[in-house]
Amino acid sequence: MMIKYRVHEVAKDLNVPNKEVIDTLQKYTGEVKKHMTALDENELDLVFEAFTQKNSLENLDAYFAEGNQKETVVEPEKPDVSIQPEKPAASSQPAKEAQKPARKAVKPGKITPVGPKPQQKTPVPSKPVQNTQPKKPQPVHNTDNSIRRPMGRIVDTRASHVELDKYNEKYDRLASEKINTNNTVQKQKLTQRSSQYRNKPRNSRKETEAERLRRIAMERKAKPITVQIPEEITVGELAMRLKATAAEVIKKLMGLGVFATVNDVIDFDTASLVAMEFHAKVEKEVVVTIEEQIIDDSEDEDDNLVPRAPVVVVMGHVDHGKTSLLDAIRHANVTATEAGGITQHIGAYQVKLGDREVTFLDTPGHAAFTTMRARGAQVTDIAVLVVAADDGIMPQTVEAIHHAKAASVSIIVAINKMDKPGANPQHVMEQLTEYDLVPEEWGGDTPCIPVSALKKTGIKDLLEMIILVADMKELKANPDRAAKGTVIEARLDKGRGPIATMLVQNGTLHTGDILVAGTTVGRVRAMTDANGKKIDSAGPSVPVEITGLDDVPTGGDIFNAVSDERLARELVEQRRNALKEERFNARTKVTLDNLFDQMKQGDMKELQIIVKADVQGSVEAVRQSLEKLSNDEVRVNVIHGGVGAISESDVMLATASNAIIVGFNVRPDPVAEENAKRDGVDVRLYRIIYDCIDEIESAMKGMLAPKYREVALGKAECREIYKISNVGTIAGCHVTTGKITRTAEVRVVRDGIVITEDKIASLRRFKDDVKEVAEGYDCGIGLEKFNDIKQGDILEAFMMEAYRE
Ligand SMILES: Nc1nc2c(ncn2[C@@H]2O[C@H](COP(=O)(O)OP(=O)(O)OP(=O)(O)O)[C@@H](O)[C@H]2O)c(=O)[nH]1
């Protein structure tokens, strides 16, 4: 920083009048300066040069002589020590005066490289000068006006008097100024520095942060970082991985046209674009779940696949002979193979036909079948539909057809009870065509086999047909891999612990295998086949009963043989927690109330409906009207229609197919009602077809009016009657349960019969109108319209609440 050195200061330091300095400057520069004018370096040089030359000595001897004379004056007793100087060219007085200014002239010279050295601060004794300056350049006479520009500054240090205080003061000033500009100066002026920093404590922190960012940026440039980015990542997490601030990332995102906050989730593509902006190398983070680690879910190669036995389920109307048929098939097999062995029921069994095998699920009826399907297990390949030849197609037969169709399994019709005199297989086949099941002999693709479970006739034909259909389906599996399958049924045995019947669907299950079945885990301790025989391994389509699981699994659970028991236990723990959460959140079933939302989210492509009515005509009418409601977004699909009360089976089908149930002049039976409530199946009951069509149409447009439900508030018993003119009858009541509110609606119940419904017109305690009266208190109640209240009447207070599911 430049130090201002003004004319008057220079004059003062040179000990000459201001005018002399001004004149000197004017002489060499031609400019007239004022006494306050600050001089630049060149001007100062000129002035000092001029004054130095003006006061120069002819030789040193003269100077020393003069000095000695002086000393002689001061110390006359030592005259012999003095050195006689030669006569100076100029008078000695101006020369002496020039000494001081010459030294002073050094001060501003600090800004030039030839400035004074610090040691000059120390007083210079007059005597040693001759030693320290033996080669002093010869003084230049200033006899003419032409002044020579000096090559370097000549410093005259001959002074006997140096103003050290002034020097120190200037040095101090310089030092403090340096502190301001360069904080590496640590030692000097501590108090000054600390006060300076005290005033700006935040600056230092900001600097650190800025430095850190600079360093990271440098590091990033020097060595690009590699970031792992998963499918989705929050902005904050991405910033952390990029070693950047969230603000930086948000800024880059804005640049990409994405406006996100620190907690927002961005996808892999966006995140990688941002990462690239930060010069980072992007790698996709692959999240390996425990399932992926321990369960081999790879596709089988065709070369590894071998044919497997078909898995068959028997369905049909009650008493049409399902159990008899299953028994007939089983015994035909037992007698053929296991010489009269007594077989135990394990839920499934295999029969042999030559070198071929067929696996039957020994759980007649579609209940178990649909339950499994509802749990996501696709177990069966073929459904045998049992229809009694003398009875024909009955409601449950129709249900079974719909269930089988919904599960996309092949249907083989077994026309049973052919031994009966009233057997009419032709009629059965005719009926089947009504349900799109055209018999093969009529050119369709539904095999119809006449059998008699009682007489055990046609069983072989049925089995052969099953194998034929299976062959057409080309059912294959790979026995050389870890087993995978489905739990058919399970129970807890007091002695043996949890026992599960499992159907191996792919791979081979061995004793000792670690198993995960739904939310249970364990090792296969013992394994028996359907005949109760101990086995060590079971291949595809083989049903087995195993022990060794830590808990009872549920029918329909999928099981896997896994590679690591510790991870298997961890997986089961995760599943248990997930299940808890799922139960808590409850699966979003389609209802008319959430239909529009689901349609909007694109979750709904088909609205499945089950129609139940009192007469077949209504079912058809409704089916046609509903299917006409299909639009571009949603296809309305009536998957089942039937006559009669809404049954447990309807609810089951609705659960499995995510359908809603529509009933006309019918009611759900108690079990169905309970199940529908439990499973969240929407059951809508109507008396008029138009209402149904209208409501479903509104639901599809998202304009369904909210539903109302009654919320009971409390009950009051009428103990006195007061007839008041102009007001009417007031019931003196005692609140027995809950509370009565002024805005409530009231139902008057006399001897268990609802007399009327009305609104409260007045509610009083003593003479005051009140908003509500709590249990145990007396009050007076006046009703809006009903005036015929009697002693002993019960007033039920309730309110209607609008709600959406
Ligand atoms: N005449 C004759 N009767 C049969 C035949 N098959 C079954 N039945 C009889 O029909 C009745 C019902 O047979 P089930 O096998 O119990 O019928 P289901 O379909 O299993 O019946 P549910 O288990 O109640 O659904 C029994 O009395 C059988 O004896 C058959 O082929 N001919």
The ligand as an SDF file (V2000), in Angstrom:
LIG
                    3D

 32 34  0  0  0  0  0  0  0  0999 V2000
  -75.7060  -94.4770   -8.5750 N   0  0  0  0  0  0  0  0  0  0  0  0
  -74.6000  -93.7870   -8.4020 C   0  0  0  0  0  0  0  0  0  0  0  0
  -74.4580  -93.1220   -7.2870 N   0  0  0  0  0  0  0  0  0  0  0  0
  -73.3170  -92.4170   -7.0840 C   0  0  0  0  0  0  0  0  0  0  0  0
  -72.3150  -92.4120   -8.0430 C   0  0  0  0  0  0  0  0  0  0  0  0
  -71.3360  -91.6010   -7.5560 N   0  0  0  0  0  0  0  0  0  0  0  0
  -71.7220  -91.1600   -6.3540 C   0  0  0  0  0  0  0  0  0  0  0  0
  -72.9230  -91.6420   -6.0730 N   0  0  0  0  0  0  0  0  0  0  0  0
  -73.6690  -91.3720   -4.8680 C   0  0  0  0  0  0  0  0  0  0  0  0
  -73.9580  -89.9950   -4.7420 O   0  0  0  0  0  0  0  0  0  0  0  0
  -73.8990  -89.5700   -3.3950 C   0  0  0  0  0  0  0  0  0  0  0  0
  -72.9720  -88.4600   -3.2500 C   0  0  0  0  0  0  0  0  0  0  0  0
  -71.7080  -88.8200   -3.5900 O   0  0  0  0  0  0  0  0  0  0  0  0
  -70.4150  -88.0630   -3.0970 P   0  0  0  0  0  0  0  0  0  0  0  0
  -69.2460  -88.7130   -3.6980 O   0  0  0  0  0  0  0  0  0  0  0  0
  -70.4520  -87.9540   -1.6040 O   0  0  0  0  0  0  0  0  0  0  0  0
  -70.6740  -86.7120   -3.7510 O   0  0  0  0  0  0  0  0  0  0  0  0
  -69.8610  -85.3940   -3.5290 P   0  0  0  0  0  0  0  0  0  0  0  0
  -69.9470  -84.6070   -4.7620 O   0  0  0  0  0  0  0  0  0  0  0  0
  -68.5110  -85.7210   -3.0370 O   0  0  0  0  0  0  0  0  0  0  0  0
  -70.6970  -84.6970   -2.4190 O   0  0  0  0  0  0  0  0  0  0  0  0
  -70.2650  -83.5950   -1.4280 P   0  0  0  0  0  0  0  0  0  0  0  0
  -68.9810  -84.0330   -0.7950 O   0  0  0  0  0  0  0  0  0  0  0  0
  -71.3900  -83.4920   -0.4500 O   0  0  0  0  0  0  0  0  0  0  0  0
  -70.0920  -82.3690   -2.2610 O   0  0  0  0  0  0  0  0  0  0  0  0
  -73.4490  -90.8040   -2.5990 C   0  0  0  0  0  0  0  0  0  0  0  0
  -74.5650  -91.4040   -1.9990 O   0  0  0  0  0  0  0  0  0  0  0  0
  -72.8980  -91.7430   -3.6330 C   0  0  0  0  0  0  0  0  0  0  0  0
  -73.0640  -93.1060   -3.2870 O   0  0  0  0  0  0  0  0  0  0  0  0
  -72.4900  -93.1480   -9.2470 C   0  0  0  0  0  0  0  0  0  0  0  0
  -71.6400  -93.1720  -10.1250 O   0  0  0  0  0  0  0  0  0  0  0  0
  -73.6480  -93.8180   -9.3730 N   0  0  0  0  0  0  0  0  0  0  0  0
  1  2  1  0
  2  3  2  0
  2 32  1  0
  3  4  1  0
  4  5  2  0
  4  8  1  0
  5  6  1  0
  5 30  1  0
  6  7  2  0
  7  8  1  0
  8  9  1  0
  9 10  1  0
  9 28  1  0
 10 11  1  0
 11 12  1  0
 11 26  1  0
 12 13  1  0
 13 14  1  0
 14 15  2  0
 14 16  1  0
 14 17  1  0
 17 18  1  0
 18 19  2  0
 18 20  1  0
 18 21  1  0
 21 22  1  0
 22 23  2  0
 22 24  1  0
 22 25  1  0
 26 27  1  0
 26 28  1  0
 28 29  1  0
 30 31  2  0
 30 32  1  0
M  END
$$$$
